[in-house]
Amino acid sequence: MSAITSTTILRSVLFPCLALLLLAGCATTPRGLPPIDTVDQLDVDRFQGQWYVIANIPYFAERGNVASRVIYRERSDGRMDDLYYYRKAFDEEEKSMEGLAWIPDPARPGELKTRFFWPFTFDYLVIKLDPDYRYLAVAHPSRRYAWIMAREPEIPDEVFQDYLAAFSQQGYDASRILKVPQKPDQLGQPGFQG
């Protein structure tokens, strides 16, 4: 078998299969922990719009990003565009990633799915939502991913602590959730990703 053929097979068959196995392992609830509880109500019209990423558990796709934000926008097919904007440094150009978000079961509106790379989908579980849709906490069944988002680039500390507590109540180690710098003077500050 030639090197070109072996490489082609690795890229087209083996790597996607390995990625699927890894993602399947990430989607399960850890042993001994109950499933994540989600909000009972979610008004998609009010949910749409821009959210700043206030904090998350750093992971490969978002680690090191600053000034990150998400825009959810209605599509004609009933789903939403999931548009992620970020910078690698404050003096660098803004970059973006385009994905989809949707609610598979209207009876469980707090359980969304997202997809940035076909065919991979990701559970996106809304565990806390401010009645005025100002603040949002999103979890994942594996408890390896978490986001706190807000309509403004900063939130009061008491709100942040309240949203961290929501993760603790769901079996998370909330100390892993670190703030995302939204302004240059936040770089290197305690509690912020560095």
N, C-alpha and C positions, 0 to 999 in steps of 0.2 A: 504494500500500500504506500503510495507516495506521501510525502510530508504535507502537500497541499490538501490531499483528501483527508488525512488524519486531522488536520487543523479545522477543516470545514466541518467534519463530524463533531469535533469537540465544541465548536462554536454553535452549531445549529441543533445539536441533540443533547449532548452531555451537560453543558453549562445551564441551559434552561431547566433540565430535569433536576440538577442540583439546586438551582434557585427555588424551584417549586418545593422541594423537600425542606429547604431552610425556612421558607415562608410558612409552610404547613406547620412546622414546629413552633413558629412564633404565634400562630393563631389560637393555640389552645390555652385553656385556663390552667394555671399551675395547680398541682395536686394540693389538696387541703384547703384551697380557697374557693369560696362560692363564686358563681358567675357575677360579672359586673352588673350593678343596678343602674339603669338609665332613667332619664327624665321621662315623665308620662306624656308631656305635651311639647311640641316643637312646631311653631308657626314658620313655615318655610319662607314666607314673604318677609317676615321680620328677621329671620336668621341670615338672609342674604345681605350682601354688602361687604364692606372691608372690616377685617379683624387683624389687629396687631398681635404677633406672637410674643407674649409677655414672658413665658417660661416654657421649658420642655425638658424632657430627659434627653440629653445629647445623644445622638446616634449618627451613623455615617452620612445620611443625606442632609442633615441640618447642622451638624457639628461645625462650629466656627463661623456660622452665618451671623450677620448683624442686620439690624433694621429690617427684619423679616415681617411679612404680612401676608394675609390670604384674602382673596376676594372670591365670594361665592356669587354666581350670577345665573339666573334662570335661563334654561335652554328650551327650545321648542318641543323637545322630546320628553319634557317633564323632569329631566335630571338637571343638575347644576354644573356649570363650569367651576372647577376648583383651581384657582390661579394663585400660585405661590411666587412671591417676589422676595428677593434677598440680595444682600451684598456680602462679599467675602471680606471687605474692609470698608470703612466709611468713605474713603477717598477713591473707591473703585466703582465702576459702573454697575447699576442694578441689573440683576439677572432674573430669569423667571423659569418656571416649570408649569406646564398646563396639564390638568387632570380633570377627572369627572367625580362628582359626588351624587349620591342618590339614597333614598329611603326605600329599601326593598319591600318592607311590610308596613303599610300605613297604620296598622294596629300597634306598632312599636316605633314611633317616630324618633325616639332617641338613639336608635340603632341604624347608623348610616354606613354606607360602603363608599370607599374612594378607590380610584384607580389612576395611576400616573403612567404605568407601563402595562400595556395589554400583554397577557391575559390576567395579570396579577391584581387582585383586589385586596383591600385592607379594611378591617373592621374599625369603625370610627364611632365610638360610643360616648354620647353626651351624658355626663354624670351630674353636671351642675350648670344651670343656666339662670342668669339674673332675670327677674320678671320683666325688666325693661330692655332686655337683650343688650346689656352693656358688657357683661362678663360671661365667659364660657370655659368649662373644663371638659376636656376630651380624654378618654381612656382607651385602652386596648386590652383584650382578654388576657394577653400574656403578662401584663403589667410591666412590660419593657419600654413602653412608649406612653407619653403623657404630654398634654399641652394645656396651658392656661392662656386664654386670648381675651382681648378687650377691644372696644371700639376706639380707644385712645392709646397712644404709645406708652402711657404709664398708668398705674392704678395705685390707689391708696394701700399702704402696707397691711391694714386690717383686712381689706378685701383679699389681698394676696394670701394672707395666712388662713383665711376662711376657705379659700379654694384649695390650698395645700391640705387642709384638714379633710376635705372631701375625698382626696386621693387616699389619705391614711385610712379613712373609713372603708375604702374599697380594697384594702390589703396591700397598698403600695408602700414602699419605703420613700416617703416624700422628701427625704434629704437628697435624693438623686435628681429632683426637679430643680433646675437652675434657671435663673433669669437670662433672657436674651438681651444683649445691649441694643437699645433703640437709639441712643445718643452717644457720641464719642466719649463724654465724661463718665459714662458708666463702665467703660472698659477697665478691667482689673479691680473693680469694686467688689467687696464681699457679697457673695450670693449670686454673682453674675458669671456666666460662662466666659472663659478667657481665651 
